[in-house]
Amino acid sequence: MVSAIAGEMERDPLCVDDLGALNRWPARSAVPIAEYLPLWQKSCAELGACGHLPAWLRTTLEAG
């Protein structure tokens, strides 16, 4: 999964900004992935990051 995420960040450099929006909520990484990805997307929106990486990850996990 790490190599797939790195590949997505290479494909879409705006995804790097999404990393700055990680874990900005009280429960941080302790929440289940189904809750984590929407929290990450919300955090991206609050910071003005594109939110492509958490959206891509959600789609990738749902397809798998």
C-alpha positions in Angstrom: 0.0 0.0 0.0 2.9 2.4 0.8 4.2 2.1 -2.8 0.7 2.7 -4.2 0.4 5.8 -2.1 3.8 7.1 -3.2 2.8 6.4 -6.8 -0.4 8.4 -6.4 1.6 11.3 -4.8 4.0 11.2 -7.8 1.1 11.2 -10.2 -0.7 14.1 -8.4 1.8 16.3 -6.5 -1.0 18.2 -4.8 -1.5 15.1 -2.7 1.6 16.0 -0.7 -0.4 18.9 0.8 -2.9 16.3 2.1 -0.3 14.8 4.3 -0.2 18.0 6.3 -3.9 17.5 7.2 -3.3 14.1 8.8 -4.3 13.4 12.4 -5.6 16.9 13.3 -8.6 15.6 15.3 -8.7 14.4 19.0 -8.8 10.7 18.4 -6.1 10.9 15.7 -5.2 7.5 14.2 -7.2 5.6 16.9 -10.4 5.8 14.9 -11.4 3.0 12.4 -10.5 3.6 8.8 -14.2 4.1 7.8 -14.2 7.2 10.2 -10.6 8.1 9.6 -10.8 8.9 5.9 -13.8 11.3 6.2 -12.0 13.1 9.1 -8.9 13.4 6.9 -10.9 14.8 4.1 -12.6 17.3 6.4 -9.2 18.3 7.7 -7.9 18.8 4.1 -10.9 21.1 3.4 -10.1 23.1 6.6 -6.5 23.6 5.5 -7.3 24.2 1.8 -5.5 21.0 0.7 -7.0 19.3 -2.3 -8.2 16.1 -0.4 -7.3 13.9 -3.4 -5.2 11.5 -1.4 -7.8 10.5 1.2 -10.4 10.3 -1.6 -8.2 8.1 -3.7 -7.4 5.9 -0.7 -11.1 5.4 0.0 -11.8 4.4 -3.6 -8.8 2.1 -3.6 -9.7 0.4 -0.4 -13.4 0.0 -1.5 -12.3 -1.6 -4.8 -9.9 -4.0 -3.1 
